[in-house]
Amino acid sequence: MRADPSNPVSRLDLERWALGRLDPAAAAALVAQAREDADLGARMARVRREIEAAGDLPPLELPAEAPAPPRRRWVWAWPAFAAAAAAVVLTVAQPWRQPPSEVFRGAFDLELVQVRLGQASPQGALVRGRAGDRLQFTVVPTRAGTLQVYDLQDDGALQPIGDARPVTAGEPATGALLLDDFPGSERLYFLVTDGALEPAEVQRAVERAHARPLADLDHLPGLGEGTLQRSVLVIKEGAP
Amino acid sequence: MTLTRADLHELYRRCGPAVRARCRAICGNEADADEALRDAFTRAWLARGRFDGRYPLAWLQTLGRSAAIDVIRRRRPWADDPRAWLDCPAPRGAEPLAALQAARLLDSFKPEDAAMLRLRHAEGWRVHEIAEHLGTSERTVRRRLERLEARARALLGPEREVCHAS
């Protein structure tokens, strides 16, 4: 048997072999194939070395589960500002001492800071949050447009957060929101589009990608060419 | 099926080394690889209701890929030593790209593209392996690598061979 160079053995299959997850017949066939194909043999040896080098795994900690209370809505941190801020940049009521932030690079810069009990900490693409946490964001888009923030819960509920507002290229746009007591995970989408999207349009984008888990749905497809977007996954920690 | 906590721990024991190996290949260091590994399995736990029970390793590697890309997006593991991150020796006979310039060059890439360069040049992955990992075609990978390598020529050095045929 000779390997077909136009159809090489997949890395996944090599990993399954190295992990002992191939059935005995398939594993034997692979080993036999490697005897005639030095390149395949080298790949198998490399994958095995890489997996063995992974060594002892760190302990796995999974989020604690909580009973499901009635679903609540997001609450703006400063509702009095919301209406007045529809056409202007919404800023934080008091300037907070800005810790060094982790900045997303890509379609536009997104800085996220989590504030809990007066303590601020910069966040990345995965936020471990609790009810009552405040998430402060700063978006610096690479082009002018309309900024909208949407929240998608893992039960499929989708809602806009605050009002759509115009943004200017290179100019920071800030805002904040409070986490409610929804116990499941949710993803925040920060969208910069030419014009404001109707919730139905975003809902259709979600439905197009419904087969993908929320944890992997970091981009919403089909929102139109030129849409800039970044997203953050929020998972809830156990009750304090 | 819905995975139980025990099921996922068992998957972690059996498949975790392979997921960690790929995260390590993308991130280039153990600490970031472990963070990506943790995030991948957290995402798996949150998405457990949607997992149909088939091909768990493929499912976990998909989650691991996203997690590792997110980690390098926010950690920029190349910041201190871009050449080491890409396993590129300083080019002979030519003015080497300063470390700060090299880091900024990698900053200008999409994280997925920086990862592609690393998999190719530091880890020696084949084009078809990169294509399989990213869920795209070999042709797309070759084209993207050619563009990336052209932009990163000063960093990679003239001795580093441009995208192989395989």
Chai-1 contact restraints between the chains, C-beta under 6 A:
chainA,res_idxA,chainB,res_idxB,connection_type,confidence,min_distance_angstrom,max_distance_angstrom,comment,restraint_id
A,P8,B,H128,contact,1.0,0.0,6.0,A-B,restraint_1
A,S10,B,E132,contact,1.0,0.0,6.0,A-B,restraint_2
A,R11,B,E129,contact,1.0,0.0,6.0,A-B,restraint_3
A,R11,B,E132,contact,1.0,0.0,6.0,A-B,restraint_4
A,L12,B,A58,contact,1.0,0.0,6.0,A-B,restraint_5
A,E15,B,A18,contact,1.0,0.0,6.0,A-B,restraint_6
A,L19,B,A18,contact,1.0,0.0,6.0,A-B,restraint_7
A,E50,B,A21,contact,1.0,0.0,6.0,A-B,restraint_8
A,I51,B,P17,contact,1.0,0.0,6.0,A-B,restraint_9
A,I51,B,A18,contact,1.0,0.0,6.0,A-B,restraint_10
A,I51,B,A21,contact,1.0,0.0,6.0,A-B,restraint_11
A,A54,B,P17,contact,1.0,0.0,6.0,A-B,restraint_12
A,A54,B,R20,contact,1.0,0.0,6.0,A-B,restraint_13
A,A54,B,A21,contact,1.0,0.0,6.0,A-B,restraint_14
A,L57,B,G16,contact,1.0,0.0,6.0,A-B,restraint_15
A,P58,B,D34,contact,1.0,0.0,6.0,A-B,restraint_16
A,L60,B,Y12,contact,1.0,0.0,6.0,A-B,restraint_17
A,L60,B,F41,contact,1.0,0.0,6.0,A-B,restraint_18
A,L62,B,W45,contact,1.0,0.0,6.0,A-B,restraint_19
A,E102,B,R74,contact,1.0,0.0,6.0,A-B,restraint_20
A,G124,B,R74,contact,1.0,0.0,6.0,A-B,restraint_21
A,A125,B,D70,contact,1.0,0.0,6.0,A-B,restraint_22
A,L126,B,D39,contact,1.0,0.0,6.0,A-B,restraint_23
A,S185,B,L46,contact,1.0,0.0,6.0,A-B,restraint_24
A,P213,B,A47,contact,1.0,0.0,6.0,A-B,restraint_25
A,P213,B,R50,contact,1.0,0.0,6.0,A-B,restraint_26
A,A215,B,R43,contact,1.0,0.0,6.0,A-B,restraint_27
A,A215,B,L46,contact,1.0,0.0,6.0,A-B,restraint_28
A,A215,B,A47,contact,1.0,0.0,6.0,A-B,restraint_29
A,D216,B,S66,contact,1.0,0.0,6.0,A-B,restraint_30
